[in-house]
Structure formats: C-alpha cells, structure tokens
Amino acid sequence: MKVETTHKVYQIHLLLNQAMYLFEDLPKETPFLNDNEDLYKMIVKLCEDLTPLLRRSQNDNYTYTLGRLQKVIERVKIPQL
C-alpha cells in the first residue's frame, strides 16, 4: 500500500475502533443499540478485517496511537440528556 493510502486506512481503523467502544459502552437496554445491532456487527467485522492488514504494514506510532485512543475513549463520557 502507498503511504497515503495506509495513513487513510489507519484513520478509518481508529474511527471504527472508537465507534465500537462507544457502542459497547451503551446500556444493553438502549433502543439505539437494539435498532443498530447490524451496524455494530459490521463495525466489528471491519475492524477485524483491517487489523491484520495494518499489522503487515504497521508502524510503531500506530500501535501507540490505538492504545492511547482506547484510554481516551474510556475516560470520555458524553453527558446523558
């Protein structure tokens, strides 16, 4: 993969991971979660498909960034309305 393409795929993977963690943080009885279960499963599959691809062309900074992103997501809570 070209460097520019790889960078974009890294960004997509990071965003998909963020979406996956946010879905998992929702209460199980949330109607949104129930209504969008197929979307959640698709996000998980995309993450799983991209991970090996990125590991083949990965740089150390990506692994570090992904770990930091997970920690940030765990700390950030959106106020409930």
MDTraj code that builds the backbone (N, CA, C; nanometers):
import mdtraj as md
import numpy as np

residues = "MET LYS VAL GLU THR THR HIS LYS VAL TYR GLN ILE HIS LEU LEU LEU ASN GLN ALA MET TYR LEU PHE GLU ASP LEU PRO LYS GLU THR PRO PHE LEU ASN ASP ASN GLU ASP LEU TYR LYS MET ILE VAL LYS LEU CYS GLU ASP LEU THR PRO LEU LEU ARG ARG SER GLN ASN ASP ASN TYR THR TYR THR LEU GLY ARG LEU GLN LYS VAL ILE GLU ARG VAL LYS ILE PRO GLN LEU".split()
xyz = np.array([
    [0.0840, -0.1188, 0.0000],
    [0.0000, 0.0000, 0.0000],
    [0.0877, 0.1240, 0.0000],
    [0.0409, 0.2261, -0.0699],
    [0.1124, 0.3525, -0.0658],
    [0.0977, 0.4138, 0.0727],
    [0.1919, 0.4991, 0.1088],
    [0.1923, 0.5602, 0.2417],
    [0.0641, 0.6401, 0.2648],
    [0.0208, 0.7179, 0.1665],
    [-0.1007, 0.7984, 0.1828],
    [-0.2226, 0.7094, 0.2050],
    [-0.2339, 0.6022, 0.1286],
    [-0.3458, 0.5091, 0.1440],
    [-0.3405, 0.4420, 0.2801],
    [-0.2239, 0.3993, 0.3213],
    [-0.2073, 0.3350, 0.4518],
    [-0.2492, 0.4296, 0.5632],
    [-0.2109, 0.5546, 0.5531],
    [-0.2482, 0.6538, 0.6545],
    [-0.3998, 0.6675, 0.6636],
    [-0.4675, 0.6705, 0.5499],
    [-0.6140, 0.6820, 0.5499],
    [-0.6786, 0.5578, 0.6100],
    [-0.6234, 0.4401, 0.5793],
    [-0.6772, 0.3158, 0.6362],
    [-0.6561, 0.3146, 0.7872],
    [-0.5411, 0.3648, 0.8356],
    [-0.5187, 0.3771, 0.9800],
    [-0.6265, 0.4644, 1.0424],
    [-0.6572, 0.5762, 0.9794],
    [-0.7583, 0.6677, 1.0332],
    [-0.8953, 0.6000, 1.0386],
    [-0.9301, 0.5281, 0.9333],
    [-1.0582, 0.4561, 0.9308],
    [-1.0624, 0.3541, 1.0442],
    [-0.9536, 0.2816, 1.0622],
    [-0.9482, 0.1793, 1.1674],
    [-0.9632, 0.2425, 1.3056],
    [-0.8973, 0.3551, 1.3276],
    [-0.9091, 0.4240, 1.4560],
    [-1.0526, 0.4680, 1.4818],
    [-1.1167, 0.5233, 1.3805],
    [-1.2552, 0.5679, 1.3960],
    [-1.3499, 0.4503, 1.4186],
    [-1.3279, 0.3411, 1.3488],
    [-1.4103, 0.2224, 1.3697],
    [-1.3932, 0.1687, 1.5118],
    [-1.2700, 0.1691, 1.5609],
    [-1.2466, 0.1256, 1.6992],
    [-1.3187, 0.2164, 1.7972],
    [-1.3137, 0.3458, 1.7735],
    [-1.3822, 0.4396, 1.8612],
    [-1.5324, 0.4120, 1.8604],
    [-1.5901, 0.3914, 1.7424],
    [-1.7333, 0.3619, 1.7322],
    [-1.7674, 0.2321, 1.8048],
    [-1.6829, 0.1315, 1.7897],
    [-1.7069, 0.0026, 1.8540],
    [-1.7068, 0.0173, 2.0068],
    [-1.6081, 0.0892, 2.0609],
    [-1.6015, 0.1088, 2.2056],
    [-1.7225, 0.1876, 2.2562],
    [-1.7665, 0.2859, 2.1799],
    [-1.8824, 0.3646, 2.2220],
    [-2.0096, 0.2808, 2.2193],
    [-2.0256, 0.1969, 2.1170],
    [-2.1395, 0.1052, 2.1132],
    [-2.1381, 0.0162, 2.2369],
    [-2.0211, -0.0377, 2.2704],
    [-2.0102, -0.1301, 2.3832],
    [-2.0346, -0.0606, 2.5165],
    [-2.0199, 0.0697, 2.5201],
    [-2.0403, 0.1446, 2.6435],
    [-2.1877, 0.1789, 2.6671],
    [-2.2710, 0.1590, 2.5660],
    [-2.4138, 0.1876, 2.5814],
    [-2.4800, 0.0838, 2.6718],
    [-2.5801, 0.1252, 2.7511],
    [-2.6549, 0.0268, 2.8304],
    [-2.7239, -0.0738, 2.7364],
    [-2.7292, -0.1980, 2.7781],
    [-2.7844, -0.3052, 2.6932],
    [-2.9298, -0.2814, 2.6521],
    [-3.0054, -0.2097, 2.7341],
    [-3.1469, -0.1894, 2.7038],
    [-3.1733, -0.0659, 2.6171],
    [-3.0690, -0.0007, 2.5696],
    [-3.0836, 0.1188, 2.4870],
    [-3.1476, 0.0829, 2.3531],
    [-3.2586, 0.1503, 2.3174],
    [-3.3229, 0.1220, 2.1880],
    [-3.2276, 0.1418, 2.0696],
    [-3.1406, 0.2426, 2.0770],
    [-3.0459, 0.2667, 1.9677],
    [-2.9586, 0.1448, 1.9430],
    [-2.9118, 0.0840, 2.0499],
    [-2.8262, -0.0335, 2.0376],
    [-2.9030, -0.1486, 1.9733],
    [-3.0247, -0.1690, 2.0183],
    [-3.1065, -0.2765, 1.9619],
    [-3.1388, -0.2516, 1.8150],
    [-3.1703, -0.1272, 1.7804],
    [-3.2071, -0.0925, 1.6433],
    [-3.0878, -0.0969, 1.5481],
    [-2.9674, -0.0843, 1.6000],
    [-2.8482, -0.0762, 1.5161],
    [-2.7485, -0.1889, 1.5423],
    [-2.7980, -0.3015, 1.5863],
    [-2.7104, -0.4152, 1.6151],
    [-2.6346, -0.4605, 1.4901],
    [-2.7013, -0.4563, 1.3730],
    [-2.6336, -0.4951, 1.2487],
    [-2.5179, -0.4009, 1.2161],
    [-2.5373, -0.2721, 1.2430],
    [-2.4309, -0.1740, 1.2213],
    [-2.3123, -0.2045, 1.3127],
    [-2.3405, -0.2334, 1.4387],
    [-2.2345, -0.2676, 1.5341],
    [-2.1562, -0.3896, 1.4859],
    [-2.2278, -0.4932, 1.4416],
    [-2.1613, -0.6144, 1.3939],
    [-2.0753, -0.5850, 1.2709],
    [-2.1225, -0.4955, 1.1842],
    [-2.0453, -0.4589, 1.0661],
    [-1.9174, -0.3840, 1.1060],
    [-1.9280, -0.2956, 1.2051],
    [-1.8112, -0.2224, 1.2542],
    [-1.7083, -0.3192, 1.3107],
    [-1.7540, -0.4146, 1.3894],
    [-1.6631, -0.5147, 1.4477],
    [-1.5939, -0.5941, 1.3368],
    [-1.6709, -0.6364, 1.2363],
    [-1.6128, -0.7132, 1.1256],
    [-1.5101, -0.6309, 1.0492],
    [-1.5412, -0.5047, 1.0217],
    [-1.4454, -0.4184, 0.9513],
    [-1.3164, -0.4037, 1.0321],
    [-1.3302, -0.3839, 1.1624],
    [-1.2108, -0.3733, 1.2486],
    [-1.1286, -0.5011, 1.2420],
    [-1.1962, -0.6143, 1.2516],
    [-1.1262, -0.7424, 1.2482],
    [-1.0594, -0.7659, 1.1133],
    [-1.1218, -0.7213, 1.0048],
    [-1.0641, -0.7387, 0.8716],
    [-0.9450, -0.6456, 0.8484],
    [-0.9528, -0.5243, 0.9024],
    [-0.8455, -0.4275, 0.8810],
    [-0.7232, -0.4527, 0.9693],
    [-0.7440, -0.5084, 1.0868],
    [-0.6342, -0.5255, 1.1816],
    [-0.5173, -0.6051, 1.1232],
    [-0.5398, -0.7229, 1.0646],
    [-0.4257, -0.7973, 1.0088],
    [-0.3576, -0.7221, 0.8939],
    [-0.4370, -0.6558, 0.8125],
    [-0.3816, -0.5780, 0.7015],
    [-0.2877, -0.4701, 0.7528],
    [-0.3294, -0.4017, 0.8574],
    [-0.2480, -0.2947, 0.9128],
    [-0.1263, -0.3485, 0.9864],
    [-0.1393, -0.4629, 1.0482],
    [-0.0242, -0.5211, 1.1186],
    [0.0884, -0.5529, 1.0217],
    [0.0521, -0.5889, 0.8988],
    [0.1544, -0.6201, 0.7985],
    [0.2339, -0.4965, 0.7588],
    [0.1685, -0.3794, 0.7614],
    [0.2373, -0.2573, 0.7182],
    [0.2428, -0.1554, 0.8310],
    [0.2304, -0.2035, 0.9522],
    [0.2172, -0.1157, 1.0688],
    [0.3484, -0.0486, 1.1055],
    [0.3335, 0.0704, 1.1627],
    [0.4497, 0.1343, 1.2240],
    [0.4240, 0.1434, 1.3735],
    [0.5263, 0.1676, 1.4505],
    [0.5133, 0.1704, 1.5964],
    [0.4192, 0.2794, 1.6435],
    [0.4132, 0.3898, 1.5734],
    [0.3277, 0.5003, 1.6134],
    [0.1802, 0.4612, 1.6092],
    [0.1404, 0.3783, 1.5136],
    [0.0005, 0.3382, 1.5034],
    [-0.0425, 0.2581, 1.6265],
    [0.0389, 0.1628, 1.6673],
    [0.0068, 0.0825, 1.7849],
    [-0.0057, 0.1710, 1.9079],
    [0.0855, 0.2648, 1.9223],
    [0.0818, 0.3583, 2.0341],
    [-0.0463, 0.4424, 2.0283],
    [-0.0789, 0.4946, 1.9105],
    [-0.1984, 0.5789, 1.8940],
    [-0.3248, 0.5010, 1.9261],
    [-0.3343, 0.3780, 1.8810],
    [-0.4524, 0.2961, 1.9079],
    [-0.4692, 0.2727, 2.0579],
    [-0.3603, 0.2458, 2.1277],
    [-0.3663, 0.2273, 2.2730],
    [-0.4099, 0.3542, 2.3439],
    [-0.3580, 0.4682, 2.2998],
    [-0.3965, 0.5969, 2.3594],
    [-0.5429, 0.6265, 2.3323],
    [-0.5899, 0.5959, 2.2114],
    [-0.7291, 0.6207, 2.1764],
    [-0.8221, 0.5409, 2.2667],
    [-0.7877, 0.4160, 2.2926],
    [-0.8706, 0.3339, 2.3796],
    [-0.8792, 0.3957, 2.5193],
    [-0.7676, 0.4455, 2.5709],
    [-0.7677, 0.5076, 2.7031],
    [-0.8510, 0.6351, 2.7042],
    [-0.8419, 0.7142, 2.5987],
    [-0.9201, 0.8386, 2.5900],
    [-1.0687, 0.8066, 2.5866],
    [-1.1070, 0.7081, 2.5074],
    [-1.2482, 0.6708, 2.4963],
    [-1.3021, 0.6239, 2.6307],
    [-1.2216, 0.5504, 2.7046],
    [-1.2652, 0.5021, 2.8358],
    [-1.2856, 0.6186, 2.9337],
    [-1.2085, 0.7240, 2.9166],
    [-1.2181, 0.8379, 3.0088],
    [-1.3251, 0.9385, 2.9703],
    [-1.3559, 0.9477, 2.8408],
    [-1.4512, 1.0485, 2.7945],
    [-1.5915, 0.9908, 2.8039],
    [-1.6745, 1.0622, 2.8718],
    [-1.8153, 1.0222, 2.8825],
    [-1.9003, 1.1373, 2.8314],
    [-1.9913, 1.1067, 2.7417],
    [-2.0834, 1.2076, 2.6903],
    [-2.1951, 1.2226, 2.7922],
    [-2.2236, 1.3483, 2.8346],
    [-2.3298, 1.3679, 2.9321],
    [-2.4642, 1.3181, 2.8766],
    [-2.5378, 1.2488, 2.9584],
    [-2.6684, 1.1994, 2.9150],
    [-2.7701, 1.3108, 2.9307],
    [-2.8532, 1.3222, 2.8291],
    [-2.9571, 1.4268, 2.8289],
    [-3.0806, 1.3813, 2.8998],
])
top = md.Topology()
chain = top.add_chain()
for i, resn in enumerate(residues, 1):
    res = top.add_residue(resn, chain, resSeq=i)
    for name in ("N", "CA", "C"):
        top.add_atom(name, md.element.get_by_symbol(name[0]), res)
traj = md.Trajectory(xyz[None], top)
